[in-house]
Amino acid sequence: MKNDKYFKKCIAFGRAKEGLRADFQQQMREMQREIGFEYVRFHGLFHDDMAVYDEDEQGNPVLWFGYIDKLFDFLLSVQIKPFVELGFMPTQLATVTGTVFWWKANGCPPTSYEKWHFLVQQTVRHFTERYGEEEVRSWYFEVWNEPNLRSFFAGTQEEYFQLYAVTVDAVRSVCPKYRVGGPSTSGADFREDLGYLKEFLRHCSERRIPVDFVSAHPYPTCWALDGDGTKRMGYISKEICTEFFDRIQSVVRASAYPDAEIHLTEWNSSPSPRDLVHDTPFMAPFLLYNLTQNWGKINSLAFWTFSDVFEENGPGLSPFHGGFGLINTDNVRKPAYWAYWLLNKMGDDILEVDGCHMVTRQGQNYQVLVWNYCYYTDAFAEGDRHLLSETSRDMIFQNKDMEIELSLPLKGRYLQTMYCLDQETSAYHNWLKLGAPQYPSPSENEMLRSVSRPKEEHRVVSSFAVHETLHPHEVRCYLLKRLE
């Protein structure tokens, strides 16, 4: 089986304006050097803080692309292409205002579909003039975000279908070969057997509206009873991500668009930007377990998000506040980041893969990845969060050691490099050792960055046999490079 590296096809961040911050751009430059994602998806392209849309005294649209240009120029400069989410609604076109987020996004239909068409068309035309048709043909245009949730789209399903049709026409009017898709439905649609998606595909088929790709957000949770999802949240099962991926693949293949690409444009262990689990070592095996089980089913799975420079609920009040990011606001990499970093080192030919290890080959070289994925306790999965706090996050998992025994038939001498992720390399646990400061000093952050990375060992071997005990959430990667 070939390693298509779908896991690094797309990554995500919060909103367009955040992408203009210096700290954000530093993190993205480093991430691209160390991992190298192909696309990035984000909210808020048309939000008021990007100053794209205005109207003159007669009510005629006046457009300005200065901030968009700065953002897109930067993205392309670090070799990442935009996965363009078209939204939210500019205030002067909004039927309802401030429906969601601390930054008051307008999730609603437009007051004028004609003006919305003009906004989208001229934006796409501007992209074409600035970057060229060949470049823009490699992008994706996604119509809106989670229209099945009223806070994100204060309109009916039929109004979203109308918005989709108008938007497709606007994009395709610039170039018929540009790729457009949706409906970018939330995880709630997966729990309802993808009814919204099925109706969307049926509607588009009946009216012969193009759907170049299907997008959705398969978060593996079943409820959150408060705005941040911190007081009570249910987790469906250890296998639910694979079930969700299988389900959407089945729906798309059975539709009138069986060849449509499948892009899951948001995904994480939960949809809460204040879920303290997000900072923990659990996230590394969570990612490895789910990413290695699902080759060949989907085209991309965009981790939401790469950075804690993220303000849907306002800024996080501590360095490890449970933000979505692979990297915290002080540019300290979390265990989740290193999971991507290690997975990116795997070869193109997959020799073995199961729920706790993966073996690949690249020419004469071998790569072995093993992990101990300890899932939540039953009580925590069912919503009991009393054992979880800012400074205590280890007791909510079924913590058990795991024995690993692996061998490879090597011929010749190899340089073996071993990387290890464990509690000692966890940024969160190293922050606790500092006394959990709310505002770490520059020297403390530098220390956190230096120690919160995989341990590394090197030796020359002529055989490979590992019999080790992995502690809860521990990850090890063995790279075997043939020596001439």
FIBA-351929 format. One line per 2 residues: number of its first residue (from 1); for each residue z, y, x of C-alpha. Coordinates in Angstrom, 2 decimals. Last residue first. Example, Ala and Ser with C-alpha at 12.3 -4.5 7.8 and 13.67 -1.06 7.14 Angstrom:
<torvexs>
2> 7.14:-1.06:13.67 ~ 7.80:-4.50:12.30;
</torvexs>
This chain:
<torvexs>
484> 2.01:1.79:27.05 ~ 5.13:2.51:25.04;
482> 4.92:1.86:21.29 ~ 6.98:4.29:19.19;
480> 9.65:2.81:16.91 ~ 11.26:5.35:14.57;
478> 14.48:4.18:12.96 ~ 15.89:6.17:10.02;
476> 19.43:5.86:8.73 ~ 20.97:7.19:5.54;
474> 24.63:7.10:4.48 ~ 25.42:7.87:0.84;
472> 28.48:5.55:0.86 ~ 28.98:3.93:4.29;
470> 26.24:1.81:5.80 ~ 27.34:-1.32:7.65;
468> 24.89:-2.52:10.28 ~ 22.83:-5.53:11.31;
466> 19.63:-4.18:12.82 ~ 17.07:-6.23:14.71;
464> 14.19:-4.65:16.60 ~ 12.91:-6.17:19.83;
462> 11.50:-4.81:23.09 ~ 13.73:-1.73:23.08;
460> 13.96:1.65:24.85 ~ 16.73:3.95:23.64;
458> 17.21:7.20:21.76 ~ 19.96:8.49:19.44;
456> 20.02:11.37:16.94 ~ 22.62:12.55:14.45;
454> 20.93:14.20:11.50 ~ 21.64:17.89:10.82;
452> 24.66:19.83:9.65 ~ 26.16:20.39:13.12;
450> 23.91:23.25:14.31 ~ 23.40:24.96:10.95;
448> 27.12:24.94:10.19 ~ 27.88:26.39:13.63;
446> 25.37:29.18:13.09 ~ 26.90:29.83:9.70;
444> 30.36:30.09:11.28 ~ 29.03:32.46:13.96;
442> 27.42:34.71:11.34 ~ 30.71:34.74:9.38;
440> 31.12:32.56:6.31 ~ 31.68:34.53:3.08;
438> 33.35:32.34:0.47 ~ 35.13:30.42:3.19;
436> 35.65:26.69:2.49 ~ 38.44:26.17:5.06;
434> 36.10:25.63:8.01 ~ 36.42:21.85:7.53;
432> 35.24:22.37:3.94 ~ 32.04:23.95:5.28;
430> 31.47:20.81:7.38 ~ 31.82:18.76:4.20;
428> 29.20:20.89:2.43 ~ 26.80:20.86:5.37;
426> 26.94:17.05:5.51 ~ 26.39:15.70:9.05;
424> 29.87:14.12:9.29 ~ 29.51:12.72:5.77;
422> 26.46:10.71:6.78 ~ 22.85:11.17:7.84;
420> 21.67:9.17:10.84 ~ 18.51:9.38:12.95;
418> 17.51:6.61:15.35 ~ 14.72:6.93:17.91;
416> 13.49:3.68:19.40 ~ 10.99:3.95:22.28;
414> 9.10:0.69:22.19 ~ 8.27:-2.04:24.71;
412> 5.91:-4.91:24.02 ~ 5.35:-7.07:20.99;
410> 7.69:-6.39:18.07 ~ 8.46:-8.80:15.23;
408> 10.63:-6.56:13.00 ~ 14.22:-7.12:11.89;
406> 16.52:-5.95:9.12 ~ 20.10:-6.61:8.07;
404> 21.92:-3.98:6.07 ~ 25.46:-4.26:4.74;
402> 26.52:-1.71:2.13 ~ 29.82:0.15:1.83;
400> 30.95:1.07:-1.67 ~ 31.61:4.39:-3.42;
398> 30.82:4.25:-7.12 ~ 30.61:8.05:-7.25;
396> 32.72:10.75:-8.92 ~ 35.41:10.69:-6.24;
394> 33.53:12.57:-3.50 ~ 33.28:16.09:-4.93;
392> 36.57:17.82:-4.16 ~ 36.50:21.41:-2.86;
390> 34.42:23.03:-5.60 ~ 35.67:20.61:-8.22;
388> 34.74:17.22:-9.65 ~ 37.40:14.69:-10.70;
386> 37.68:16.23:-14.18 ~ 33.95:15.84:-14.84;
384> 34.03:13.24:-17.65 ~ 30.53:13.43:-19.17;
382> 29.32:9.85:-19.63 ~ 27.90:9.66:-16.11;
380> 31.31:10.76:-14.79 ~ 33.13:7.99:-16.64;
378> 30.59:5.35:-15.63 ~ 30.98:6.25:-11.97;
376> 27.94:7.94:-10.47 ~ 25.47:6.03:-8.28;
374> 26.00:4.93:-4.69 ~ 22.68:4.84:-2.86;
372> 23.16:3.37:0.63 ~ 20.04:4.16:2.62;
370> 17.52:2.57:4.97 ~ 14.31:3.96:6.55;
368> 12.23:2.02:9.07 ~ 9.18:3.44:10.87;
366> 6.78:1.43:13.01 ~ 4.22:2.41:15.65;
364> 1.06:0.51:16.62 ~ -1.12:2.49:14.18;
362> 1.29:4.16:11.78 ~ 3.43:1.54:10.09;
360> 5.95:1.68:7.28 ~ 9.22:0.02:6.29;
358> 11.34:1.22:3.35 ~ 14.92:0.43:2.43;
356> 17.55:0.50:-0.32 ~ 15.81:0.18:-3.68;
354> 12.77:-1.63:-2.36 ~ 9.87:-0.96:0.00;
352> 8.00:-3.04:2.53 ~ 4.81:-2.63:4.57;
350> 3.80:0.89:3.49 ~ 0.88:2.07:5.64;
348> 0.67:5.84:6.21 ~ 3.79:6.14:8.34;
346> 7.21:7.62:7.57 ~ 8.26:10.87:9.24;
344> 7.96:12.85:5.98 ~ 10.65:10.63:4.49;
342> 13.01:11.87:7.20 ~ 12.43:15.56:6.51;
340> 12.50:15.00:2.76 ~ 15.89:13.30:3.04;
338> 16.98:16.02:5.48 ~ 16.54:18.66:2.82;
336> 18.60:16.69:0.32 ~ 21.46:16.50:2.84;
334> 21.74:20.33:2.81 ~ 20.12:22.70:5.28;
332> 21.99:25.92:6.07 ~ 19.80:29.00:5.66;
330> 22.71:31.19:4.51 ~ 21.51:31.07:0.89;
328> 21.63:27.27:0.89 ~ 18.73:24.98:1.75;
326> 17.46:22.04:-0.32 ~ 18.21:24.29:-3.24;
324> 19.36:23.57:-6.77 ~ 22.61:25.48:-6.45;
322> 25.93:23.69:-6.69 ~ 28.05:26.63:-5.51;
320> 27.97:25.73:-1.83 ~ 27.78:29.13:-0.10;
318> 29.97:30.68:-2.81 ~ 29.31:33.12:-5.65;
316> 25.81:31.94:-6.54 ~ 23.51:34.83:-7.45;
314> 22.66:35.35:-11.13 ~ 22.18:32.55:-13.61;
312> 18.42:32.28:-13.02 ~ 18.96:33.84:-9.59;
310> 17.61:31.70:-6.78 ~ 17.80:32.09:-3.02;
308> 19.40:28.64:-3.17 ~ 16.14:27.35:-1.71;
306> 13.67:24.44:-2.08 ~ 14.03:24.23:-5.86;
304> 13.39:22.32:-8.16 ~ 11.74:19.41:-6.36;
302> 8.09:19.26:-7.39 ~ 6.87:15.74:-8.10;
300> 3.14:15.41:-7.52 ~ 0.16:13.24:-8.37;
298> 1.95:10.66:-10.48 ~ 2.13:6.86:-10.72;
296> 0.77:5.74:-7.35 ~ 4.08:5.55:-5.50;
294> 7.13:5.53:-7.72 ~ 10.02:3.60:-6.21;
292> 10.10:5.44:-2.86 ~ 10.76:8.83:-4.45;
290> 13.59:7.61:-6.65 ~ 15.68:5.85:-4.02;
288> 14.94:8.38:-1.30 ~ 15.90:11.33:-3.49;
286> 19.16:9.84:-4.73 ~ 19.80:8.59:-1.18;
284> 19.74:12.20:0.10 ~ 21.40:13.81:-2.94;
282> 24.61:11.81:-2.67 ~ 25.43:13.69:0.57;
280> 26.64:16.58:-1.63 ~ 25.31:20.07:-2.35;
278> 23.55:19.24:-5.62 ~ 26.60:17.43:-6.99;
276> 28.29:20.80:-7.58 ~ 25.95:21.44:-10.52;
274> 25.74:25.21:-10.87 ~ 21.96:25.68:-11.15;
272> 21.95:22.96:-13.86 ~ 18.80:20.96:-14.63;
270> 20.13:17.71:-13.09 ~ 19.29:15.32:-10.25;
268> 16.19:17.43:-9.58 ~ 12.67:17.76:-10.97;
266> 10.27:20.53:-11.92 ~ 6.46:20.55:-11.78;
264> 5.86:16.92:-12.67 ~ 2.12:16.98:-12.00;
262> 0.00:14.27:-13.62 ~ -3.75:14.50:-12.96;
260> -6.00:14.01:-15.96 ~ -8.11:10.87:-15.78;
258> -6.99:9.45:-19.11 ~ -7.66:12.71:-20.99;
256> -8.33:11.48:-24.53 ~ -4.90:9.87:-24.37;
254> -3.78:6.35:-23.42 ~ -3.71:7.15:-19.69;
252> -1.66:10.29:-20.37 ~ 0.94:8.52:-22.49;
250> 1.30:5.58:-20.07 ~ 1.72:7.85:-17.05;
248> 4.30:9.85:-18.95 ~ 6.32:6.76:-19.74;
246> 6.12:5.21:-16.28 ~ 7.43:8.44:-14.74;
244> 10.24:8.59:-17.32 ~ 11.22:4.97:-16.68;
242> 11.21:5.58:-12.93 ~ 13.46:8.60:-13.41;
240> 15.71:6.64:-15.77 ~ 16.63:3.87:-13.35;
238> 20.13:5.04:-12.37 ~ 20.88:5.81:-15.99;
236> 21.17:8.60:-18.57 ~ 23.39:11.18:-16.93;
234> 25.50:13.21:-19.35 ~ 26.78:16.70:-18.68;
232> 30.04:18.43:-19.45 ~ 31.71:21.53:-18.13;
230> 29.19:22.50:-15.43 ~ 25.90:22.51:-17.32;
228> 25.50:26.22:-16.66 ~ 24.93:27.26:-20.27;
226> 27.41:24.85:-21.77 ~ 27.18:21.44:-23.43;
224> 24.66:19.84:-21.11 ~ 22.90:16.78:-22.40;
222> 20.79:13.73:-21.59 ~ 20.18:13.98:-17.87;
220> 17.47:12.54:-15.59 ~ 15.33:15.72:-15.42;
218> 11.71:14.78:-16.20 ~ 9.94:18.17:-16.22;
216> 6.33:18.10:-17.51 ~ 2.75:18.80:-16.45;
214> -0.61:17.31:-17.48 ~ -3.73:18.14:-15.50;
212> -7.32:19.18:-16.14 ~ -6.76:19.64:-19.87;
210> -9.89:21.25:-21.33 ~ -9.98:22.19:-25.03;
208> -12.27:19.98:-27.10 ~ -10.68:21.04:-30.39;
206> -9.64:17.51:-31.42 ~ -8.80:16.63:-27.83;
204> -6.64:19.71:-27.33 ~ -4.62:18.94:-30.47;
202> -4.17:15.27:-29.54 ~ -3.04:16.18:-26.02;
200> -0.54:18.72:-27.33 ~ 0.72:16.32:-30.00;
198> 1.33:13.66:-27.36 ~ 3.08:16.19:-25.11;
196> 5.39:17.35:-27.90 ~ 6.21:13.77:-28.84;
194> 7.06:12.76:-25.29 ~ 9.27:9.87:-26.41;
192> 11.98:12.28:-27.65 ~ 14.08:11.84:-24.52;
190> 11.01:12.71:-22.46 ~ 10.53:15.87:-24.53;
188> 14.08:17.01:-23.76 ~ 13.22:16.93:-20.06;
186> 11.27:20.15:-20.53 ~ 7.56:20.49:-21.28;
184> 5.08:21.95:-18.81 ~ 2.26:21.94:-21.39;
182> 0.16:22.11:-19.29 ~ -3.19:22.40:-17.55;
180> -5.88:24.51:-15.92 ~ -8.11:23.77:-12.93;
178> -10.85:26.28:-12.06 ~ -14.34:24.80:-12.34;
176> -15.59:27.06:-15.13 ~ -14.93:30.12:-12.94;
174> -13.88:33.55:-14.23 ~ -14.28:32.65:-17.90;
172> -12.42:29.40:-17.10 ~ -9.17:31.28:-16.55;
170> -9.43:33.36:-19.74 ~ -10.63:30.43:-21.84;
168> -7.76:28.28:-20.63 ~ -5.35:31.10:-21.46;
166> -6.66:31.51:-25.00 ~ -6.41:27.77:-25.64;
164> -2.89:27.56:-24.19 ~ -1.63:30.56:-26.16;
162> -3.04:29.02:-29.36 ~ -1.32:25.71:-28.58;
160> 1.86:27.66:-27.89 ~ 1.55:29.35:-31.26;
158> 1.06:25.98:-32.96 ~ 4.24:24.69:-31.33;
156> 6.05:27.63:-32.84 ~ 7.37:30.69:-31.05;
154> 10.35:31.88:-29.08 ~ 9.10:30.20:-25.91;
152> 11.56:29.73:-23.05 ~ 14.71:30.15:-25.12;
150> 13.04:28.10:-27.87 ~ 12.59:25.02:-25.72;
148> 9.34:23.08:-26.37 ~ 7.45:25.83:-24.52;
146> 8.87:24.54:-21.22 ~ 7.07:26.89:-18.83;
144> 3.74:28.65:-19.41 ~ 0.13:27.56:-18.88;
142> -0.22:25.98:-15.45 ~ -3.08:27.15:-13.22;
140> -3.71:24.87:-10.23 ~ -5.25:25.91:-6.90;
138> -8.10:24.32:-4.91 ~ -10.71:26.23:-6.93;
136> -8.93:29.39:-5.79 ~ -9.94:28.70:-2.18;
134> -13.61:28.04:-2.96 ~ -13.77:31.06:-5.25;
132> -12.64:33.50:-2.58 ~ -9.22:34.82:-1.61;
130> -9.29:38.48:-2.69 ~ -12.17:38.51:-5.18;
128> -11.14:35.20:-6.71 ~ -7.47:36.16:-6.95;
126> -8.48:39.43:-8.63 ~ -10.62:37.50:-11.12;
124> -7.63:35.28:-11.87 ~ -5.49:38.34:-12.55;
122> -8.27:39.96:-14.58 ~ -8.64:36.91:-16.80;
120> -4.92:36.44:-17.28 ~ -4.27:40.06:-18.25;
118> -7.42:40.30:-20.42 ~ -6.52:37.11:-22.31;
116> -3.01:38.49:-22.86 ~ -4.55:41.72:-24.18;
114> -6.70:39.78:-26.66 ~ -3.77:37.55:-27.60;
112> -1.93:40.65:-28.71 ~ 1.81:40.81:-29.45;
110> 2.15:37.94:-27.01 ~ 4.06:34.70:-27.72;
108> 7.59:34.44:-26.36 ~ 9.82:33.77:-23.36;
106> 10.57:37.25:-22.05 ~ 12.56:36.76:-18.85;
104> 15.85:38.59:-18.59 ~ 16.80:38.43:-14.90;
102> 20.03:36.61:-15.76 ~ 17.91:33.99:-17.47;
100> 16.37:33.60:-20.95 ~ 15.27:35.42:-24.12;
98> 15.19:38.96:-22.75 ~ 12.55:40.31:-25.11;
96> 10.82:39.06:-28.26 ~ 7.22:39.81:-29.36;
94> 6.40:40.64:-25.76 ~ 3.23:42.44:-24.66;
92> 4.90:45.61:-23.36 ~ 7.74:43.50:-22.00;
90> 5.41:41.43:-19.80 ~ 5.43:37.79:-20.98;
88> 6.51:35.04:-18.56 ~ 4.21:33.51:-17.47;
86> 1.17:31.79:-15.95 ~ 2.56:29.18:-13.55;
84> 0.28:29.20:-10.52 ~ 0.63:26.27:-8.16;
82> 0.20:28.54:-5.17 ~ -1.02:27.06:-1.87;
80> 1.16:26.56:1.17 ~ -0.12:27.07:4.69;
78> 2.48:29.61:5.90 ~ -0.02:32.48:5.71;
76> -1.13:31.27:2.26 ~ 2.34:31.86:0.90;
74> 2.61:35.29:2.55 ~ -0.70:36.53:1.17;
72> 0.34:35.22:-2.24 ~ 3.57:37.20:-2.23;
70> 2.16:40.45:-0.86 ~ -0.82:40.22:-3.22;
68> 1.43:39.64:-6.23 ~ 3.45:42.71:-5.29;
66> 0.36:44.95:-5.16 ~ -1.47:43.49:-8.17;
64> -1.54:46.44:-10.58 ~ -2.91:46.32:-14.14;
62> -3.27:49.01:-16.82 ~ -3.85:47.67:-20.33;
60> -4.94:50.16:-23.03 ~ -2.26:51.36:-25.42;
58> -3.69:54.89:-25.83 ~ -0.90:56.40:-23.74;
56> -1.64:53.95:-20.92 ~ -0.34:50.40:-20.75;
54> 1.43:48.47:-18.01 ~ 1.17:45.00:-16.52;
52> 1.64:43.72:-12.96 ~ 4.94:45.40:-12.07;
50> 6.34:42.25:-10.40 ~ 9.80:43.16:-11.74;
48> 8.31:43.20:-15.26 ~ 7.69:39.45:-15.23;
46> 4.04:38.44:-14.99 ~ 4.38:35.95:-12.12;
44> 7.89:35.06:-13.31 ~ 8.35:31.40:-12.56;
42> 7.55:29.32:-9.47 ~ 5.32:26.54:-8.08;
40> 4.55:25.77:-4.44 ~ 1.71:23.66:-3.07;
38> 0.99:21.62:0.09 ~ 4.47:21.08:1.51;
36> 4.91:21.12:5.28 ~ 8.03:19.35:6.56;
34> 9.43:21.09:9.67 ~ 6.99:23.96:10.10;
32> 6.74:24.53:6.34 ~ 10.51:24.45:5.97;
30> 10.90:27.00:8.77 ~ 8.43:29.43:7.23;
28> 9.98:28.90:3.79 ~ 13.48:29.68:5.03;
26> 12.37:32.88:6.78 ~ 10.46:33.95:3.68;
24> 13.51:33.54:1.45 ~ 15.69:35.52:3.86;
22> 13.12:38.35:3.98 ~ 12.83:38.61:0.19;
20> 9.35:38.81:-1.35 ~ 9.51:35.27:-2.76;
18> 12.47:36.28:-4.91 ~ 10.05:38.46:-6.89;
16> 7.97:35.42:-7.93 ~ 10.78:33.44:-9.49;
14> 12.87:30.37:-8.77 ~ 11.28:28.17:-6.14;
12> 9.27:24.97:-6.17 ~ 7.79:22.19:-4.04;
10> 4.45:20.41:-4.40 ~ 2.41:17.70:-2.66;
8> 5.38:16.71:-0.51 ~ 6.58:13.79:-2.68;
6> 3.00:12.67:-3.25 ~ 3.02:11.40:0.35;
4> 0.06:9.08:-0.39 ~ 1.69:6.23:1.54;
2> -0.89:3.47:1.22 ~ 0.00:0.00:0.00;
</torvexs>
